[in-house]
Amino acid sequence: MLLCLRIALSLELFSGTTSFPQNIETIKISGTAAGVSTRYIGAVEGNINFDIKDLQDLGINTYRIYGGMSRWEPEDDDGKYGWPEIAQIKANPNMINWAHWDKMMTEPPNGSDYWWSGKPGTVWEGNARTIFSSLKQAKIRPVVSIRNVDNSWKPSWDLQLNPPRNQEDWNEWWEQVFATVYWLNVRNDYRVDDWEIHNEPDNRAQGWGGTRADYFELVKVASDAIDFVYKTYLPARTYRIHGPKTVAAIGLLLLCRKFLVISILSMSTTTMQIFLTTPAKCAAGCRELLLLTLRFGWGNGEVMKLAITIFL
């Protein structure tokens, strides 16, 4: 199990109102604290064992989970590609084959929610219900990564929407995101409010087959599905979409900037993730991100609150 230290840093950046030639702007850094650190220490799941007592003993209060189609929809849940349409699901969520979802979350193949990531007999035996109910009872916050394709480029039926190209592809992706969020929080009440869209989209080995622009569209559509669930069924709840872990700091900055530009997040804080190995790299990474932010700027009087999540 990879342990990770989550440190939330709040940076409030805003450009000055004075106009300068050649698009030069003044960026002021506020000396006023934007809030209190969330102080999370977390773990990324492993497939060999899941024991809530281990997490509690270590003081873990955040748990990152790899969700997505390879895990919970290895075959098209209704057998008809591109159906139902997004508008149909919005009008009636029971257009989704919930019997499929209930079975995958309760009676997974080979008796393990990790059936997709290891050989039978070598992975933890248990279902998704056990994982999420245990985390809720222990007040440990899940961060669920939703992926169309995993790092083994599975499921095979889903490769045609990696990346999505037509409306049928987008229907399948929107349904996957909606179904995941709805099943965990509306059909059940597991209190999962933290989401990540794919993992390392700038690293092809992790399964993403599209360009950066394609990824932005993937996030935009996923955000619409997540936002619809909360606004329609959970209006009193707050959700967070975490920026993905990337392999390059510049990729991190560009992803964060894009999130803000296309206004896909219905919250005041964008959470980005940095994976580092030592305290020195942690400090260097934060400094590099800040310098990149100052270099590229947000401009036009924009205010950005950036919560940086650092995994050690």
NORPEDA-V608717 format. One record per helix or strand. SS is the DSSP state (h for helix, s for strand). FROM is the first residue (numbers start at 1). TO is the last residue. Records with the same first field share a line. If there is no record, write none. Layout:
# NORPEDA-V608717
SS->FROM-TO ; FROM-TO
This chain:
# NORPEDA-V608717
s->2-6 ; 9-15 ; 27-29 ; 40-44 ; 62-66 ; 112-112 ; 126-126 ; 141-146 ; 194-197 ; 240-245 ; 270-275 ; 303-311
h->21-23 ; 52-58 ; 69-72 ; 86-91 ; 93-95 ; 98-106 ; 109-111 ; 115-117 ; 128-137 ; 156-161 ; 167-187 ; 204-206 ; 212-233 ; 249-261 ; 279-296
